Amino acid sequence: MIELFEVSKYYPTPNGRHYVLKDVSLVIPDGAQVGVLGPNGTGKSTLMRLLAGVDMPNTGTIRRTGSISWPMGLANSMQGSLTGRENARFACRLQGVRRRDMDAIIDEVKDFAEIGDYYEMPVRTYSSGMRARLNFAIAMAFTFDCYIIDELTAVGDKNFKEKSAKVFKDKRAVASFIKVSHSLRELRNECNMGLVLNKGSAVMYDSIEEAIEVYERNIGSESSAPKKRPNQKRMHPKKGPLARKKQAGNGPNAGVKRGVGPNASKNQGAGPNAAMKQGGGPQANRLQAGGPKARMAQGGGPLVNQNSGAGPNAGEARGNGPNAANKQATGVKAAMKQGNGPHADRQQAGGPKARMAQGGGPRFNQKPGAGPNAGKNQGAGPNAATGRSDGRPASRKQGPNAGMKPPGVSRAHETAEHGPQAGLPRGQNRPNANIKNGEGPHGPGPDQTGTPERLKPHIGAKDDQ
């Protein structure tokens, strides 16, 4: 018999204590075959560990009479570092089996588990099904007053299930058991009492049928229904705020492709931006008539004269506008190529600058006449004495500098025909006239005459003259 008195089991969480079982009190009599029902997460496996003594409650007391097996289930209750054989030997020692009887039990476990050579390998290398078969085989190798089974008989192939059911039937005939299963049919066939767990509570029923009825009426319908994920509604094609993107209607985004939404006019209708492609809006005039900018391509507006008409800019290509004279005759700037404008004289006669090429202007006399600069080529201008028509310096015999020495002749050897003393006789009234050769301040030159060699050709030439 197993008795529970105000048993509570909780786990600490960041939000406080999470109670799996809270203030549970019940009695499981000897010989009872109890089926445990409850949704996932209600603490069925936790209760099995508490009944077997594998885990301890936070509060309350559990009293047991007789031997109770460890939980036989999918959960790993064996040492993973030990082989299957070593785990079987360890269980024998825990149950007080004598050494001479261990080998027989160990071989029996190997034959029942049907795991072959894996029996000599560490349990951590097993699959979950192999662990379950080994666990069930070890438990069936011993005799207990109460067997605790946690979803165990559902594992293995058909042959293993049939063998397990036969062995378990033989055991329950002489012992009590507490079995957890989601198969209501299996619980009806094997159990005579029921224990229903829900939200931390545990209620014992003397009839398995009554327990199943309560479970199906209050709990089973909720747990069996598929739970929707938090975002599942949003993924539904016909429901949720995102579904409207593919369907028409009155939602905020329904007008993306059609309808009467604020953005519907992008492709249709009379919205504020509809005029970008159709008429009537503020921007519609870019391609259609009637708006302030429509005249860029059609007639009547202030800018229409770019190509035709009578607007302010119409004269660029034709007409009588202020700029029409660029290409036509009567505008203000038309005189640049024609007529009587202020700049027309650049190429035609009559303007103030026209005399640059034709007669009569202020600069007209550059080549022929009597203007202020006419003397460059003729006789009476201020520069007429230069004797050159091209503006270059005049010859040494004419102009204000006519008496200057020619290039390459020093002052000391100026002849009578050049320089300011050109009219004086040779050797008279000159500063150095009475100085003999070789008596100057610099003494005689290389030829003892005082005359540099580079000047002799010039002096001789002047003397010959």
C-alpha positions in Angstrom: 0.0 0.0 0.0 1.1 3.5 -0.8 -0.2 6.6 1.1 0.4 10.3 0.3 -0.2 13.1 2.8 -0.3 16.7 1.6 2.4 16.0 -0.9 3.6 19.0 -3.0 6.2 19.1 -5.7 7.3 22.3 -7.4 10.2 23.6 -9.4 11.6 27.1 -9.1 11.3 29.4 -12.1 12.1 33.1 -12.8 8.4 33.8 -12.2 8.2 31.9 -8.9 7.3 28.4 -8.0 5.8 26.1 -10.6 3.7 23.5 -8.8 3.4 20.1 -10.5 1.6 18.5 -7.6 0.1 20.6 -4.8 -1.3 19.3 -1.5 -2.1 15.8 -2.9 -3.5 13.2 -0.5 -4.5 9.7 -1.7 -4.2 6.0 -0.9 -3.3 3.2 -3.3 -4.4 -0.2 -1.7 -2.6 -3.5 -2.2 -3.5 -5.4 -5.3 -4.9 -2.3 -7.0 -4.3 -2.0 -10.7 -4.4 1.8 -11.2 -4.5 3.6 -14.5 -3.1 7.2 -14.4 -4.7 9.7 -16.8 -3.9 13.3 -17.5 -2.8 15.7 -20.2 0.8 16.2 -21.1 2.7 18.2 -18.5 0.4 17.5 -15.6 3.1 15.6 -13.6 2.4 11.9 -14.4 6.1 11.0 -14.6 6.9 13.1 -11.6 4.3 11.2 -9.6 5.7 7.9 -10.7 9.2 8.9 -9.4 7.8 10.0 -6.1 5.9 6.7 -5.7 9.0 4.7 -6.5 11.2 6.7 -4.1 13.5 8.0 -6.9 12.5 11.6 -6.2 11.5 13.3 -3.0 8.6 15.8 -2.5 9.1 19.4 -1.4 6.4 19.1 1.2 4.3 16.2 2.6 4.9 12.6 3.4 4.8 9.3 1.3 4.4 6.0 3.1 5.0 2.7 1.4 4.5 -0.9 2.4 6.1 -3.7 0.4 8.6 -3.5 -2.4 8.1 -1.1 -5.3 9.9 -1.3 -8.6 11.7 1.6 -10.2 9.8 3.5 -12.9 9.9 1.3 -16.0 9.5 3.6 -19.0 11.2 5.5 -21.8 13.1 7.7 -19.4 16.6 6.6 -18.8 16.8 5.0 -15.4 20.1 3.2 -16.0 23.8 4.3 -16.0 24.8 5.2 -19.5 28.5 4.5 -18.9 27.8 0.9 -18.0 27.0 -1.9 -20.4 23.7 -3.7 -20.5 25.2 -6.6 -18.6 26.7 -4.3 -15.9 23.4 -2.5 -15.4 21.7 -5.9 -14.9 24.3 -6.9 -12.4 23.9 -3.6 -10.6 20.1 -4.1 -10.3 20.7 -7.6 -8.9 22.9 -6.1 -6.1 20.3 -3.4 -5.3 17.7 -6.1 -4.9 19.9 -8.3 -2.7 20.3 -11.2 -5.2 22.9 -13.6 -4.1 26.0 -13.9 -6.3 25.4 -17.5 -7.4 22.0 -16.4 -8.7 23.2 -13.3 -10.6 24.4 -15.0 -13.8 21.1 -16.7 -14.4 19.2 -13.4 -14.0 21.7 -11.6 -16.2 21.4 -14.1 -19.0 17.6 -14.0 -18.7 17.6 -10.3 -19.2 19.8 -10.6 -22.3 17.4 -13.1 -23.9 14.3 -11.0 -23.1 15.6 -7.6 -24.2 16.7 -9.0 -27.6 19.4 -6.4 -28.2 22.2 -8.8 -29.4 25.8 -7.6 -29.1 24.7 -4.3 -27.7 24.2 -6.0 -24.4 28.0 -5.8 -24.0 28.2 -2.1 -25.0 27.6 1.1 -23.0 23.9 2.0 -22.6 24.6 5.5 -23.9 25.1 4.0 -27.3 21.6 2.5 -27.3 18.5 3.9 -29.0 15.5 4.9 -26.9 13.7 1.7 -27.9 16.7 -0.5 -26.9 16.9 1.3 -23.5 13.2 0.7 -22.9 13.4 -3.0 -23.8 16.4 -3.5 -21.5 14.7 -1.6 -18.7 11.5 -3.6 -19.0 13.5 -6.9 -19.1 15.5 -6.0 -15.9 12.2 -5.1 -14.1 10.5 -8.3 -15.1 13.4 -10.3 -13.9 12.5 -9.4 -10.3 9.4 -9.8 -8.2 7.9 -6.7 -6.7 4.8 -6.0 -4.7 4.0 -3.1 -6.9 5.2 -2.3 -10.4 5.4 1.2 -11.7 5.1 1.4 -15.5 5.4 4.7 -17.4 4.4 4.2 -21.1 6.6 1.2 -21.5 4.6 -1.5 -23.2 4.1 0.7 -26.3 7.7 0.3 -27.4 9.3 -2.4 -29.6 8.0 -4.4 -32.5 4.9 -6.6 -32.6 6.7 -9.7 -31.2 8.2 -7.8 -28.3 4.8 -6.2 -27.4 3.1 -9.6 -27.4 5.8 -11.1 -25.2 5.8 -8.1 -22.8 2.0 -8.2 -22.5 2.1 -11.9 -21.6 4.8 -11.5 -19.0 3.1 -8.4 -17.5 -0.2 -10.3 -17.3 1.4 -13.0 -15.2 3.0 -10.3 -12.9 -0.2 -8.4 -12.3 -2.0 -11.5 -11.2 0.1 -11.6 -8.0 1.1 -7.9 -7.6 -0.4 -4.4 -7.9 0.8 -1.9 -10.5 0.4 1.7 -11.4 0.4 2.3 -15.1 0.6 5.5 -17.1 -0.8 5.3 -20.7 -2.6 7.5 -23.2 -4.4 4.4 -24.6 -7.8 4.4 -23.0 -8.5 1.0 -24.4 -5.4 -0.4 -22.8 -6.3 1.1 -19.4 -9.8 -0.4 -19.6 -8.5 -3.8 -20.3 -5.8 -3.9 -17.6 -6.9 -1.5 -14.8 -9.7 -1.5 -12.2 -9.0 1.9 -10.7 -8.2 5.3 -12.1 -6.2 8.4 -11.0 -6.8 11.7 -12.8 -4.2 14.5 -12.7 -5.0 18.0 -13.7 -3.4 21.4 -12.8 -1.5 20.1 -9.7 -4.4 18.0 -8.3 -4.7 14.2 -8.2 -8.1 12.5 -7.7 -8.5 8.7 -7.2 -11.6 6.9 -8.6 -12.6 3.4 -7.6 -13.7 2.6 -11.2 -11.5 3.0 -14.2 -14.7 3.8 -16.3 -15.6 6.7 -14.0 -12.0 8.0 -14.2 -12.1 7.8 -18.0 -15.5 9.5 -18.2 -14.3 12.4 -16.0 -11.1 12.7 -18.1 -12.9 12.8 -21.4 -15.6 15.2 -20.2 -13.4 17.8 -18.5 -9.9 17.3 -19.7 -9.6 14.9 -22.6 -11.5 17.2 -25.1 -9.2 20.0 -24.3 -6.0 18.0 -24.4 -7.0 16.0 -27.5 -7.8 19.1 -29.6 -4.8 20.3 -31.6 -3.4 23.4 -30.1 -2.8 26.4 -32.4 0.4 28.1 -32.3 0.4 31.8 -31.4 1.0 32.9 -34.9 -1.1 30.2 -36.6 -4.1 32.6 -36.9 -2.0 35.1 -38.8 -0.9 32.4 -41.2 -4.5 31.5 -42.1 -5.3 32.4 -45.7 -8.8 33.9 -44.9 -8.3 35.2 -41.4 -6.0 37.6 -39.6 -4.6 41.0 -40.5 -2.1 39.6 -43.1 -4.8 37.7 -45.0 -6.1 40.9 -46.5 -3.0 41.4 -48.6 -4.3 38.6 -50.9 -8.0 39.4 -50.7 -10.1 42.4 -51.5 -12.1 44.2 -48.9 -12.2 47.1 -46.6 -9.1 46.6 -44.5 -6.3 49.2 -44.3 -4.3 47.5 -47.0 -7.1 46.2 -49.1 -6.7 49.0 -51.6 -3.2 48.0 -52.6 -4.5 46.4 -55.8 -8.1 47.5 -56.0 -10.9 49.1 -54.1 -11.3 52.5 -52.5 -8.4 52.7 -50.1 -6.1 55.7 -49.8 -3.5 54.2 -52.1 -6.0 52.7 -54.6 -5.5 55.6 -56.9 -2.0 54.5 -57.7 -3.4 52.4 -60.5 -7.0 53.4 -60.6 -9.5 56.1 -60.0 -9.5 59.6 -58.7 -7.0 59.6 -55.8 -4.5 62.4 -55.2 -1.8 60.5 -57.1 -4.0 59.1 -59.8 -3.2 62.1 -62.0 0.3 60.7 -62.5 -1.1 58.5 -65.2 -4.6 59.8 -65.7 -6.2 63.2 -65.9 -7.6 65.5 -63.3 -5.0 65.5 -60.6 -2.5 68.2 -59.9 0.2 66.4 -61.7 -1.9 65.2 -64.6 -0.9 68.1 -66.7 2.5 66.7 -67.4 0.9 64.5 -70.1 -2.5 65.9 -70.5 -4.1 69.3 -71.2 -5.7 71.7 -68.9 -3.3 72.0 -66.0 -0.7 74.7 -65.3 2.1 72.4 -66.6 0.2 70.9 -69.4 1.3 73.8 -71.7 4.7 72.4 -71.8 3.5 70.0 -74.5 0.2 71.6 -75.6 -1.0 75.1 -76.4 -2.4 77.9 -74.5 -0.1 78.1 -71.4 2.7 80.5 -70.5 5.3 78.0 -71.6 3.6 76.8 -74.8 5.6 79.3 -76.8 8.7 77.3 -76.6 7.6 75.6 -79.8 4.9 77.8 -81.1 2.5 80.7 -80.4 2.9 84.1 -78.9 4.2 83.6 -75.4 7.3 85.3 -74.0 9.6 82.6 -75.1 8.0 81.9 -78.4 10.6 83.9 -80.2 13.3 81.4 -79.6 12.2 79.5 -82.7 9.8 81.9 -84.4 7.6 84.9 -83.9 8.0 88.4 -82.5 9.1 87.8 -78.9 12.0 89.6 -77.2 14.4 86.8 -78.1 13.0 86.1 -81.5 15.8 88.1 -83.1 18.2 85.3 -82.4 17.1 83.7 -85.6 14.8 86.3 -87.1 15.1 89.9 -88.2 13.1 92.2 -86.0 13.9 91.4 -82.4 16.2 93.3 -80.1 19.0 90.9 -80.7 18.2 90.3 -84.3 20.9 92.8 -85.2 23.6 90.4 -84.2 23.2 88.9 -87.7 21.0 91.4 -89.4 19.7 94.8 -89.4 19.7 97.8 -87.2 20.2 96.5 -83.7 22.9 97.9 -81.3 25.3 95.0 -82.2 24.4 94.8 -85.8 27.4 96.9 -86.8 29.7 94.0 -86.1 29.1 92.7 -89.6 27.0 95.4 -91.3 27.4 99.1 -91.9 25.8 101.9 -89.9 26.4 100.9 -86.3 29.0 102.4 -83.9 31.2 99.3 -84.3 30.6 98.7 -87.9 33.5 101.0 -88.9 35.9 98.4 -87.7 35.4 96.7 -91.1 33.8 99.5 -93.1 34.2 103.2 -93.4 32.9 106.1 -91.3 33.4 104.8 -87.7 35.9 106.1 -85.1 38.3 103.3 -85.9 37.7 103.3 -89.5 41.0 105.1 -90.2 43.1 102.2 -89.1 43.9 101.4 -92.7 42.9 104.2 -95.0 41.9 107.6 -93.7 42.2 110.5 -91.4 41.3 109.0 -88.0 43.4 109.4 -84.9 45.4 106.2 -85.6 45.5 106.7 -89.3 49.2 107.9 -89.1 50.4 104.4 -88.4 50.6 103.8 -92.1 50.6 107.4 -93.4 52.2 110.7 -92.7 50.8 113.0 -90.1 50.0 111.0 -87.0 51.8 111.2 -83.8 53.7 108.0 -84.6 54.1 108.8 -88.3 57.8 109.6 -87.8 58.5 106.0 -87.2 58.3 105.4 -90.9 56.8 101.9 -90.3 53.2 101.0 -91.1 53.2 97.9 -88.8 53.9 99.7 -85.6 57.5 98.5 -85.2 60.3 100.9 -84.2 61.4 103.3 -86.9 64.8 103.3 -88.4 67.8 105.1 -86.8 67.6 107.9 -89.2 64.0 108.9 -88.4 61.8 109.4 -85.4 62.6 110.8 -81.9 65.3 108.2 -81.3 66.9 108.5 -84.7 70.2 109.8 -83.3 70.8 106.8 -81.0 73.7 104.4 -81.6 73.0 101.2 -83.5 73.0 97.9 -81.6 76.5 96.5 -80.8 78.4 99.8 -81.0 79.8 101.3 -77.8 79.6 104.9 -76.8 83.3 105.4 -77.2 83.2 104.5 -80.8 80.2 106.3 -82.0 80.7 107.7 -85.5 79.9 111.1 -86.8 76.7 109.8 -88.2 75.3 108.3 -85.0 74.4 109.6 -81.5 74.1 113.1 -80.1 77.7 114.0 -81.1 77.3 112.8 -84.6 78.0 116.3 -86.0 81.3 116.9 -84.4 84.5 116.3 -86.3 86.6 113.4 -85.3 89.0 114.1 -82.5 87.3 117.4 -81.5 85.2 118.4 -78.6 85.0 114.8 -77.4 85.7 113.8 -73.8 88.5 111.4 -74.7 89.7 113.1 -77.8 93.1 114.1 -76.5 93.9 110.7 -74.9 96.3 108.6 -76.9 95.9 105.0 -77.6 97.1 103.1 -74.6 96.8 106.0 -72.2 93.3 105.6 -71.1 92.3 104.6 -67.6 92.3 101.0 -68.5 95.6 101.0 -70.3 96.5 99.5 -73.6 94.6 96.5 -74.9 95.9 93.3 -76.2 97.2 95.0 -79.4 98.7 98.0 -77.5 96.2 100.3 -79.1 93.5 100.3 -76.4 90.9 99.1 -78.8 89.3 95.7 -78.1 89.5 93.1 -80.8 85.8 92.7 -81.0 85.3 96.4 -82.0 88.0 96.7 -84.6 85.8 95.6 -87.5 83.2 98.2 -86.6 85.7 101.0 -86.2 87.4 100.2 -89.4 84.2 100.1 -91.2 83.2 103.5 -89.9 86.6 104.9 -90.8 86.2 103.8 -94.3 83.0 105.6 -94.6 
